[in-house]
Amino acid sequence: MAGIVIAFKDLSLTKGILNSDWVGWYHFETLLTSSNFYRVLRNSLLLSFYQIVWGFPAPILLALMLNEVRHLAFKRVTQTIIYFPHFISWVVMAGIVMSFLSPSTGIVNYVLHTLGFDSVAFLLKPEYFRSIIVSSEVWKEVGWGTIIYFAAISGIDPTLYESATIDGANRFQKMWHITLPGIAATIVILLLLKLGNILDNGFEQIYLLYNPMTYATGDVFETYTFRIGLQQGRISYGTAVGLFKAVVGFALIMSANSLARKISKKSIW
């Protein structure tokens, strides 16, 4: 936390943190007036919005569907297959994505070519970049996310399902009126945590897949900070960007927690 002071100084590695010149809000003013700021902010918010819309419900739906599977062997094999991508590093996963989307040898372009379409350089097209990021994120993490919801489902009282069966409820009605309300608290808490990290888009994934051609839609706060702070040596400015992210994230999670407590009576604290 003490390192936050770097954001208010013109850091000199020879003078050190304490002896560097104090510049106050200069770096924040530079950030807010920069032509790149609104592009980076828009990209970060849009990516997070798409990840919440598509990525957040995915493990919930998958957990609900797998919970209804009665063939134990099939259920276990399916769980193992969908969990596996979580343990693959983004370096390897990015290589797989690049292989799939390669204009010359990728399986996606092979299918397009077979159907009579021209090959598409997906990773060089800004309009496809967000879809690639979101879909690869869902593919990698959806299985791991189901573990939390399986744990929540296992805590539901089995007698509720037995009573519903006696009352004539079908499997969909049990899922809608028992399973979903039973895991509602878990869903709310995870959603609040997701909202608190709305400006965190995953540096490693984006850094490995983006390029100057896709900066227009793919450049987010993590990659912008890396380029400015480390590659260009503007450490104080990069710290200011990071502090801005942290403050916005804190404000969002406080607001979302308060709103959730008022609406659903469920919150983190």
C-alpha positions in Angstrom: 0.0 0.0 0.0 2.9 2.4 0.7 3.9 2.0 -3.0 0.8 4.0 -3.9 2.8 7.1 -3.3 4.7 6.4 -6.5 1.5 7.6 -8.4 2.0 11.1 -6.9 5.7 11.4 -7.7 7.9 11.6 -10.7 9.8 8.4 -9.8 13.6 8.4 -10.4 15.3 5.1 -9.9 18.5 7.0 -8.9 16.8 9.1 -6.2 14.5 6.4 -4.9 10.8 6.7 -4.0 11.2 9.0 -1.0 13.5 11.5 -2.7 11.7 11.6 -6.0 10.0 14.9 -7.0 6.4 15.2 -5.8 4.0 16.0 -8.7 0.6 15.5 -7.0 -2.3 14.8 -9.3 -0.3 15.3 -12.5 -0.3 11.7 -13.6 -4.0 11.4 -13.0 -4.7 14.5 -15.0 -2.5 13.2 -17.8 -4.5 9.9 -17.8 -7.9 11.6 -17.9 -6.9 13.9 -20.7 -5.1 11.3 -22.7 -6.7 10.3 -26.1 -6.0 6.6 -25.2 -7.9 6.8 -21.9 -11.4 6.6 -23.2 -10.5 3.9 -25.7 -8.9 1.8 -23.0 -11.8 2.4 -20.6 -14.4 1.5 -23.3 -12.6 -1.7 -24.2 -12.2 -2.7 -20.5 -15.9 -2.1 -19.8 -17.2 -3.8 -22.9 -15.0 -6.9 -22.5 -16.1 -7.2 -18.8 -19.8 -6.7 -19.8 -19.5 -9.4 -22.5 -17.7 -11.7 -20.0 -20.5 -11.2 -17.5 -23.3 -11.6 -20.0 -21.9 -14.8 -21.5 -19.3 -16.1 -19.1 -21.1 -15.7 -15.8 -24.3 -17.7 -16.5 -22.4 -20.5 -18.3 -21.1 -22.4 -15.3 -24.5 -22.0 -13.6 -26.4 -23.5 -16.6 -23.7 -26.2 -16.9 -23.9 -27.1 -13.2 -27.7 -27.3 -13.4 -27.7 -29.5 -16.5 -25.0 -31.9 -15.1 -26.9 -32.1 -11.8 -29.8 -33.6 -13.7 -27.7 -36.3 -15.3 -28.3 -39.6 -13.7 -25.7 -41.7 -15.5 -22.8 -41.5 -13.0 -20.0 -42.6 -15.4 -21.1 -40.2 -18.1 -21.4 -37.4 -15.5 -17.8 -38.0 -14.2 -16.2 -38.2 -17.6 -18.0 -35.0 -18.7 -16.9 -33.2 -15.6 -13.3 -34.2 -16.1 -13.3 -33.1 -19.7 -14.7 -29.6 -19.0 -12.4 -29.1 -15.9 -9.3 -29.9 -17.9 -8.8 -26.6 -19.8 -8.6 -24.7 -16.4 -5.3 -26.4 -15.7 -3.8 -25.4 -19.1 -1.8 -22.2 -19.0 -2.8 -19.2 -21.1 0.4 -19.6 -23.0 -0.6 -23.0 -24.2 -4.3 -22.0 -24.6 -3.3 -19.0 -26.7 -1.3 -21.3 -29.0 -4.3 -23.6 -29.4 -6.5 -20.6 -30.2 -4.0 -19.3 -32.8 -3.8 -22.8 -34.4 -7.6 -23.0 -34.6 -7.9 -19.5 -36.2 -4.8 -19.6 -38.4 -5.7 -18.3 -41.9 -3.7 -21.0 -43.6 -3.9 -24.1 -41.4 -6.6 -23.4 -38.9 -9.6 -25.7 -38.6 -12.1 -22.8 -38.6 -10.8 -21.4 -41.9 -10.7 -24.9 -43.3 -14.4 -25.2 -42.6 -15.1 -21.8 -44.1 -13.0 -22.7 -47.2 -14.9 -26.0 -47.5 -18.2 -24.0 -47.5 -17.0 -21.7 -50.2 -16.0 -18.7 -48.1 -12.6 -16.9 -48.1 -10.2 -17.4 -45.3 -10.3 -14.8 -42.5 -7.4 -13.6 -40.4 -9.5 -13.5 -37.2 -6.7 -12.4 -34.9 -5.9 -9.4 -37.1 -9.5 -8.2 -37.3 -10.5 -5.8 -34.4 -14.2 -6.6 -34.9 -13.6 -10.3 -33.9 -11.2 -9.8 -31.1 -13.7 -9.4 -28.2 -15.6 -12.5 -29.3 -12.4 -14.5 -29.4 -11.4 -13.3 -25.9 -14.8 -14.0 -24.4 -15.3 -17.4 -26.0 -11.8 -18.6 -25.1 -12.3 -17.4 -21.5 -15.6 -19.3 -21.3 -14.0 -22.4 -22.8 -11.1 -22.4 -20.3 -13.0 -21.5 -17.1 -16.6 -22.7 -17.4 -15.8 -26.2 -16.0 -13.9 -24.9 -13.0 -16.7 -22.5 -12.2 -19.2 -25.3 -12.0 -17.4 -26.7 -8.9 -18.6 -23.9 -6.7 -22.1 -24.3 -7.9 -22.0 -28.1 -7.4 -20.8 -27.5 -3.8 -23.8 -25.1 -3.3 -26.2 -27.6 -4.8 -24.9 -30.4 -2.6 -25.9 -28.3 0.5 -29.6 -28.2 -0.5 -31.8 -30.3 1.8 -32.7 -33.5 -0.1 -36.1 -33.6 1.6 -37.2 -30.6 -0.4 -36.8 -32.6 -3.6 -38.7 -35.5 -2.0 -41.6 -33.3 -1.0 -41.7 -31.7 -4.5 -41.8 -35.2 -6.0 -44.8 -36.1 -3.7 -46.5 -32.9 -4.8 -46.1 -34.0 -8.5 -43.3 -31.5 -9.5 -41.3 -32.5 -12.6 -37.5 -32.1 -12.9 -37.7 -28.7 -14.4 -40.0 -27.4 -11.7 -37.6 -28.8 -9.0 -34.7 -27.1 -10.6 -36.6 -23.8 -10.9 -38.2 -23.7 -7.5 -35.6 -25.6 -5.3 -32.2 -25.7 -6.9 -31.9 -22.2 -8.2 -33.2 -20.5 -5.0 -30.9 -22.8 -3.1 -27.8 -21.5 -4.8 -29.1 -17.9 -5.1 -26.8 -16.6 -2.3 -23.7 -18.1 -4.1 -24.7 -16.6 -7.4 -25.2 -13.1 -5.8 -21.8 -13.2 -4.0 -19.9 -14.3 -7.1 -21.6 -11.7 -9.2 -20.7 -9.0 -6.7 -17.0 -10.2 -6.8 -17.2 -10.1 -10.6 -18.5 -6.6 -10.6 -15.8 -5.5 -8.3 -13.2 -6.7 -10.8 -15.0 -5.2 -13.8 -11.8 -3.4 -15.0 -9.7 -6.6 -14.7 -9.8 -8.3 -18.0 -7.0 -10.8 -17.6 -3.6 -9.5 -18.7 -2.0 -12.8 -19.8 -4.8 -13.8 -22.1 -5.2 -10.5 -23.9 -1.4 -9.9 -24.1 -0.8 -13.2 -25.8 -3.6 -12.8 -28.3 -3.7 -9.1 -29.2 -1.4 -7.2 -31.6 -1.2 -3.6 -32.8 -3.9 -4.3 -35.4 -6.4 -5.1 -32.6 -5.5 -2.3 -30.2 -8.8 -0.5 -31.2 -10.9 -3.1 -29.4 -8.4 -5.2 -27.4 -6.2 -2.7 -25.6 -7.3 -2.7 -21.9 -6.0 -1.2 -18.7 -3.6 -4.2 -18.0 -2.0 -4.1 -21.4 -1.9 -0.3 -21.5 -0.2 -0.2 -18.0 2.3 -2.8 -19.1 3.3 -0.8 -22.2 3.4 2.6 -20.5 4.8 1.5 -17.2 7.4 -1.1 -18.1 8.1 -1.0 -21.8 8.3 2.9 -21.8 9.6 3.2 -18.3 6.9 5.6 -17.1 6.5 3.8 -13.7 4.7 6.6 -11.9 2.1 7.0 -14.7 1.6 3.2 -14.8 1.1 3.2 -11.0 -1.5 6.0 -11.4 -3.4 3.9 -13.9 -3.4 1.0 -11.5 -4.6 3.1 -8.6 -7.4 4.5 -10.8 -8.5 0.9 -11.5 -8.4 -0.1 -7.9 -10.5 2.9 -6.7 -13.1 2.3 -9.4 -13.3 -1.4 -8.6 -13.7 -0.6 -4.9 -16.5 1.9 -5.6 -18.3 -0.6 -7.8 -18.2 -3.5 -5.4 -19.4 -1.3 -2.5 -22.3 0.0 -4.6 -23.2 -3.4 -5.9 -23.0 -4.9 -2.5 -25.3 -2.2 -1.1 -27.8 -2.6 -3.9 -27.8 -6.4 -3.6 -28.5 -6.1 0.2 -31.5 -3.9 -0.4 -33.0 -5.9 -3.3 -32.3 -9.5 -2.4 -31.2 -9.3 1.2 -28.1 -11.2 0.2 -24.6 -9.6 0.2 -20.9 -10.2 1.0 -21.2 -8.2 4.2 
